[in-house]
């Protein structure tokens, strides 16, 4: 049975700055300043890739001319279009009030009981947004940041939201060149995002990746400058540059603790997330990770190669051919769980290997012992079968010989004989 850590990975760490994302913020800024770009931007990633942090921290990295409004869809009503658009308006007005603007021109929401009120779609498009753009003037931009956009797509597919809602959002950008939209979504929802053109173009969908060593060290040094680069490098190797696990690490950096103790605490915080990732994998992907973990355990100093993994699969109770192995390896590399270089295969994060050895090692050993036992018992069974057949043949010959020596039946006659040839 898989076991998670005692600590939950649901703690909100989106306020912790993630280093190495400056190029992304520059990309967003350039997109917003290009008034001819009338489509949204999307940033996708697996759980813990830092999607929410990317949006929350955007105001710290882009020009002040970009007024960003963070709209976490996981906290908003997604079964009532009018209620959702109302939250868009309320949150946008709240952000604008923090700037030195005159709010008198911005239209107020109508009373819910007003039967003559203009439909929310029309009011937002024709009344509210035009006045907002007039107030902030032409040199500024209004940017809606829609976090967990896949939840909105789920609501549309279930019929809780209108099918044309995304098209409506696109129409707002078309009529208001100063308005921009940036969305985040899970990597598994990339295909659904690709189907949203012209709201999203293929070239406008970008993947958030794990942090490289220099960005990890920069992020950790910001939190604890008193640790050596060697120690912080060990933390990067433990986390593999995974943004969420690095964020956990920044909360655990304590000058009174050794780096090994800190890694142990980070492992406890990351275990639940690793267990969830494991549960999302396909069986063949799990087998490959089990192979890597066991091979590394048998010889920690040796590099693991494709040939090593293939032999492990052959010797295990796993039904995989070479195509299955290559496919699983490619998928794991895409998910940034493993890295491959010069035919060498390794875990990106030591925490993952450690979790596998603790939670899956016994299962792997049971599979291999069972396979070896079944293979070893086959020759023994074959040997016993041969002996039994020989004994039966001898008994049959003896019986036939005895019959040949008996007298004739009922009045005599010729006694039949049995001749043994050769």
N, C-alpha and C positions, 0 to 999 in steps of 0.2 A: 504494500500500500504506500502511496506517495504521502509524504508528510511535508507540511508547510512550516514556516517559522512561527514562533510565538507572536511576533509582532506583525501587525497588519501593514500592508503596503499601500493602504488607502490614505495615508497622511498626505495632506496637500503641501507639496514642496515646490510649487510653481513660482514661489517668490525668490527662490535661490537662483542667482544669475548663472546661466550656462555659457561657458566660454566657447569661442570658435563659431559663433553664429552671426558674426558681423556681416559677412557676405550676403547672408539671407536678408538681413535688415536693409542693406543697400539695394538689394534686388527689389524689395517691396517699395522702398522710397522712389526708385527710378520708375517703377510701374505706376505709382500714384501720380507722379509729376507728368506722365505722358497722358494727356487728355484724349489721345486717339485710341488708347487701349481700353476698350469697352467690354472687358471680360474680367472675371475674378481670378484670384490666385489660390492655389490649394497646396497644402503641405501635409504629407501623409507620413505615418510612422506606426510602428507597433507600440504596444503598451509600454510606457516609460520612456519613450523617445524624446519627450520634452515638448510635445505639441502645445499643451496649455501654457507652459512657461514661455514658449516662443511668443505667443500672443500677449500674455500679461506683461511681458517685459519690453514689448515693442516701443512704447513711448520713450524709453530711456535711450534708444538707439537711433531713432529717426528724427528728421527735422521737425521743429515746432510747428511748421506749417501744416503738418498732418495731425488732425484731431481724431484720435482713435477711440472707438467705443467697443469695449469688450462685452460680448454677448455669449455667455456659456449656455448652449442649448440644453445641456443636461439639467439646468436649473429652471428652465422655462417650460411653459405649457405648450405641448406639441399636438394637441387634439382640438385646437380652436384657433383658426387663423386670426380672427380679430383680436383675441387675447394676446397672441404672439406679437402681432404688429404693434399693439399697444405698449408692450414691454420694450420693443425697439424704440418707440417714441419717447417713453419715459426715461429710459437709460440715456438716450442721445441728448435729451434736454438737460439731464443731470450733469453730463460731461460738459456741455456748452456753458452751463452756469458757473463752472469753475474758471472760465476764461473771462476776460474783461469785455464782455459783449452786452449790448442792450437786449434784454430778453423780451421787451414789450412787443416786438414785432412777431415773435414766434407764436404761432397759433396754439391755443390750448385745446386739450382733448374735449370733445363734446360730452354731454351728459349721456350716460347709458340709456336713460329713459326717454331721450329725445327721439321721437318717431320720425322727425324730419331730417335727422342727421344724415350727412353724406356717408355712403359706405366707406369703411376704413381704408380699403385699397385706394379708392379715388382720393380721399382726403389726404393720405400720406403722400401720394404721388403729385397731386395738383395743388395742394395748399401748404402742407407742412414743409416738405423738402425744398420747394422753391424759396420760401421765406428764410429757411435755415441757410441756404447757399447765399442769399442776399446779405444776411447778417455777417457771415464769416468772410465775405468778399472773395473775389476771384482767385487770389493768390493762395488761398488755403484749400485744404482737402478734408473731406469727411470720410473716415474709414471704418466700416463695420467689420468686426472680428468675430466670426461665427465659429466657435469651438465645438468639436464633436458634430460636424455637419452630417455625418452618417446617421445620427439619430433623427434628423429631419427627413432624410431619405427613407428611413424605416417608417416614419409616420405617414409619409406620402404613399408608400407601398401598401400600408395597412388601410388606407382610406381615411385616416384621421385628419389629414391636411389635403387641400386641393392638389390635383395632379399638375396644375400649371403654376404652382407656387414658385418654383425655381425660375420659370420663364418670367414671372412677375418681378422677381428680384432683378433679373437681367434688364427688364424694361426700365426699372428705376435708374440703373447705371446708364442706359441709353439716353434717357431724358435729362439726367443730371451728370454731366461730365466730371463734376467735382466729387462725385460719390464713388468710392471703391469698396470692394468686398474681398476679404481674405478668409478662407475656411481651412479647417483642419479635419482630418478623418483618419480612420484606421487604414493601414496598408491593404488589408483584405478588401476594402471598398474601392480600390482603384478602378476596377472595371465599371462600377456604377458612376464614378466621377467622369470617366471617359465618355459616357453616354449623355453628358449634360451640355454638350456644345450647342449653342454659342456661349452659354453662361461660363463655361470653362473650356479652354483650348487644351489640346494634348500637351503642348509645350509649356503650359502654365501649371502643370502638376509636378510638384517636386517632393523628393523623398528625404526625410530627416534621417541622418545616419549617426552611428556611434562617434564619439569624439576621438580624435587622434591623440597621441601622447602629449604633444605640446599644449593642446587645448585642455586636456585633463589636468595637467600640472598647473596651468594658469588658473583654472577654476578652483583647485584645491589650495593653492598658495593664497588666493584671495581670502579664503576662510582661515587658513593656518600658515602664515609665512614662516613660522619657526620650525617647520619640518624640512628635512633635507630633500633634495631632488631625488635621491636614491629611494628614500622611503615613499615619496609620492609616486614614483615610478612603480613601486610594488603595489600600491593602491590601484593604479591604472591597470596593471596586469590582472589584478584580482577582479576588477569590475569590467574589464574589456572596453572601457570608455562608455559604458551604458549610462546615459544621462541620469536616470532615476537612481541607480546605485551610487553614482558619484555624488548625487545630491544627498543621499543618506550618509555618505562618507563625510561630507562637509559638516554634518550635524554631530558626528562622532569624533572629530579630530580634537584630541585632548593632549596637551603637553605632558600630562602625567602618565599617559599610557604609551605602551610600545606600539609600533605599527602592526605587529601581529595581533595584539589585543583588539586594535581598532578594526582590522580585517575580520576578526571573529564576530564583532558586533554588527558590522555591515552585512556579514553573511546571514545573521539572524534576521535582519531587517529585509534582506532580499529574498529569503527562502520562499516566502509565499508567492512572490512574483515569478520565481523560477519554476515553482510547482505549477502555476497557471500556464506558463509558457510550455512546459512539458505536456500538459494536458491538451494543448492546442495542436501538438505535432501529430503527423501521420505515423502509423506504426513503423514504416520503413525508416523514417527519420529518427525515431526513438531507438531502433536497433543500431543505427550508425553511431549515435551518441553513446550507447552502451558499449559498443566495440571500442570506441576511443577511450572511454573511461577505464575499461578493463586492461587494454593494452598499455595505457600509461601507468596503471597501477603495477602491472607486471614488470615494467622497466621504465621508471620515471625519467631516466636520462636519455633514452632512445627516442628518435623521431618516429612518428607513426606515418606510414606511407599507405598509398592506395592498395598495394599488394598485401600489406598487413591486415587492412580492413577486409579485403576480399577473402583472405584465408580464415579470418575470424567468422565471417558469414558462412563459409563452407562447413566449418567445424561446429557450427551452432545449429540449433533447431529453428532456422530462419529460412523461409522460402523467398529468396531474392536472387535475381540474376544480375549481370553486369549493368544492364540498363537501369534496373531499380536502384542499384548502388549509386550510379552517376546522378540519377535524378534526385535522390535524397541528399547527396552531397551538395548539389547546386542549390537546392531549396534551403538547406541549413546555412550555406554561405550567404545567400540573399538575405536571410533573416539575421545575419551577423552573429550567429551562434558559434560558427567555426570559421577558420581562415585556412586557405590553401595556398601554398607557395612551393614551387619546385617539387611537386609531387608529395609534399609534406602536408599533413593535416593536423590541425591543433585547435583546441578550444580558444575562443577569443577571451573568455573570462574564466579565471581559475575558480570562481565561485560556482559556476555551472558544473565543472568537473567534480568539485567537492560535493555538491548536492547529489549528483548522480551516484557517486561511490557510497554515500550515506543512505540513499533511498532506493536505489535500483540495483546495487551490487549483488545482493543476495538473490534477487530474481534471476539475474544473468547467470550466476553460478549454478542455480537449480536447473536452468534450461540446459546448460552445457553438460552437467553431470547426468541429467536424464538422457540427453542425446548419446553421450559416451556409453552409458549403461545399456541403452537399447542396441547400440552398435556392437558392444561387446558380447551381448547375450545371443546375438544371431548365430555366430559360429558354433557356440555350445549347443544351441537347439538343433542346428543342422547335424552335428556329430551324433547327438542322441537319436535322431531320426534314422541315420544310416545304420547304427548299431541295431535298432529295432527291426529294420527291414532285413538285415542279415540273419538275425535270430529267427524271424518268421520263415525265411527261405529254408533254413536248416531244418526247422520243425516239419515243414511241408515235405522235404525230401525224405526224412525219416519215416513219416506216415506212409508215403508212397512205397517205400521199401518194405515196410511191415505188411502192407496189403499184398505185395507181390509174393510173400511167403505163405499166405493163408491158403487152405484147400478150396476146391471148387464149391460152388453153391448149388444145392438141390439136384442131386443125382450125378454130380461130377461132370466132368468135361475138361476141356483144356483150361489150364490155369493161365490167365493173362500175365504177361511179363512186362516189366518196365526196363527199358534199355537206356543207360546213361552214356551218352556219346562224349567223345573227347575227354 
